[in-house]
Structures are given as structure tokens and as C-alpha cells.
């Protein structure tokens, strides 16, 4: 029985004001997909807008062969990880996260860690 596609954030960044300077590690794992055919897109919610991470010119994070992924993110209040097909075109800014349709296979949202 194949596992349903899923994504999990295992290293949760702190809840922090968004800004251009400070970066935090974020990582996790995916199951149920072929890693080389998929990518992870990180969004952070800051000031009512979702921003792709770590940079708008580099929004797709590769998935290692065992399903692990890791990257960095700017600060915010809520972090989201989308499991997408490799050709996904991430938008730099969103008012709402995309739903599970088309090239978006799975997603998870987590609140930033409180100190």
C-alpha cells in the first residue's frame, strides 16, 4: 500500500519579526513521492502577506533521496511548506496559500516557536 503524499516541518523557526537580515533554519521531510520529481516551497506569513523563501529568485528547495529537505527562511509568525511538482512556478507574494490542486501535492502550516 503506497503512502499518501505528505510533508512535515520538523525544525520549526521562531516566531520573529520579518526583515531582510535575519535568517533561520527550517527543515522537514516528505513521504509518498519520488524526491527527484518534487520540490518544497516555503512561505512565511509576515504583515498579512505570505512571502516565498528563502528568496523570490530561488523558491524551490530540493528533496534529498531519503525524503529530507532543509533551507533557510526569514522570520514571520506562521511558516508553511508546500510539496510541489518540480516544474512549479512559485509566486513571490500571496494573500492566501494555494490549495491542494494542480502541482501542489501536500502542505503543512506551523506557528513559529515562541521563545
Backbone torsions as a table, in degrees:
resi	resn	phi	psi	omega
1	UNK	NA	111.0	179.7
2	UNK	-65.9	147.3	178.5
3	UNK	-76.9	144.7	174.7
4	UNK	-68.6	142.9	177.8
5	UNK	-59.4	136.0	178.7
6	UNK	-153.5	156.8	176.5
7	UNK	-132.6	143.8	-180.0
8	UNK	-136.2	138.3	172.2
9	UNK	-94.2	117.5	-177.8
10	UNK	-102.7	-27.5	175.1
11	UNK	-111.5	104.3	-173.4
12	UNK	-94.7	125.0	177.7
13	UNK	-69.6	164.6	178.0
14	UNK	-72.7	157.0	168.5
15	UNK	-73.1	117.7	-172.2
16	UNK	-148.0	151.4	177.0
17	UNK	-61.0	139.6	176.4
18	UNK	-69.6	150.7	178.2
19	UNK	179.9	164.7	-173.5
20	UNK	-77.0	-16.8	-167.5
21	UNK	-94.9	-49.5	-171.6
22	UNK	-85.1	132.6	179.1
23	UNK	-122.1	150.5	-179.2
24	UNK	-131.9	145.0	175.4
25	UNK	-70.9	145.7	172.9
26	UNK	-141.8	137.8	-178.9
27	UNK	-154.3	171.0	-179.0
28	UNK	179.5	-156.1	-177.9
29	UNK	-148.8	157.6	175.4
30	UNK	-124.2	152.7	173.7
31	UNK	-134.5	159.3	171.5
32	UNK	83.3	8.6	177.9
33	UNK	-139.0	163.8	174.2
34	UNK	-82.4	112.5	-173.6
35	UNK	-53.1	-39.8	-174.6
36	UNK	-69.1	-17.6	-179.5
37	UNK	-96.5	3.4	-174.8
38	UNK	-135.5	163.3	177.3
39	UNK	-139.2	168.3	174.2
40	UNK	-113.0	137.2	172.7
41	UNK	-117.6	126.0	178.5
42	UNK	-100.0	133.9	170.4
43	UNK	-122.9	146.1	174.5
44	UNK	-123.7	138.5	178.5
45	UNK	-92.6	119.9	178.5
46	UNK	-142.8	124.0	178.0
47	UNK	61.7	32.3	176.6
48	UNK	82.8	3.5	179.3
49	UNK	-125.1	140.5	173.3
50	UNK	-88.3	128.4	179.4
51	UNK	-115.2	133.5	177.8
52	UNK	-73.5	152.1	-170.8
53	UNK	-132.5	156.0	-1.5
54	UNK	-76.6	-23.0	-179.3
55	UNK	-144.3	149.9	-177.7
56	UNK	-64.8	-23.1	178.7
57	UNK	-87.4	-4.0	-178.1
58	UNK	-143.9	65.5	-171.1
59	UNK	-88.1	-10.4	-174.9
60	UNK	-100.4	125.7	178.4
61	UNK	-103.3	129.0	180.0
62	UNK	-71.1	153.0	177.8
63	UNK	-107.7	128.3	179.0
64	UNK	-70.6	164.3	-173.1
65	UNK	-58.8	-30.8	178.8
66	UNK	-83.7	1.1	179.3
67	UNK	97.9	-2.4	179.7
68	UNK	-82.7	150.4	174.0
69	UNK	-142.7	154.4	176.6
70	UNK	-156.5	147.7	177.3
71	UNK	-160.5	-165.5	176.4
72	UNK	-123.8	160.4	-179.8
73	UNK	-143.8	152.1	167.9
74	UNK	-75.1	167.8	-176.9
75	UNK	-75.5	160.5	176.2
76	UNK	-177.6	-172.7	-177.6
77	UNK	-95.7	-33.2	-179.5
78	UNK	-133.8	140.4	179.2
79	UNK	-116.6	141.7	179.2
80	UNK	-131.0	140.9	175.1
81	UNK	-120.9	125.6	177.3
82	UNK	-107.5	133.6	170.8
83	UNK	-94.5	118.7	-172.5
84	UNK	-130.5	161.9	171.8
85	UNK	-69.5	153.7	-171.0
86	UNK	-58.7	-29.0	-178.4
87	UNK	-87.0	8.1	-175.2
88	UNK	-59.5	135.8	176.6
89	UNK	-102.2	102.6	-177.6
90	UNK	-77.8	138.5	174.1
91	UNK	-85.0	140.7	-176.5
92	UNK	-67.5	-36.4	-178.2
93	UNK	-135.7	139.1	179.0
94	UNK	-137.9	147.4	171.5
95	UNK	-86.5	-25.5	177.8
96	UNK	-143.5	146.9	178.3
97	UNK	-68.0	148.6	176.4
98	UNK	-67.6	151.0	177.4
99	UNK	-80.2	178.2	179.7
100	UNK	-84.2	86.2	-180.0
101	UNK	-157.4	160.5	178.6
102	UNK	60.9	-121.8	-175.5
103	UNK	-88.4	-2.2	177.7
104	UNK	-92.4	114.0	-171.6
105	UNK	-94.4	-37.1	-178.4
106	UNK	-158.5	162.4	176.4
107	UNK	-155.4	157.1	173.4
108	UNK	-141.7	142.2	174.8
109	UNK	-120.2	138.6	176.5
110	UNK	-138.4	145.2	173.3
111	UNK	-74.1	144.2	174.7
112	UNK	-60.8	148.2	-179.5
113	UNK	-67.3	139.2	174.4
114	UNK	-85.0	144.5	179.3
115	UNK	-63.9	NA	NA
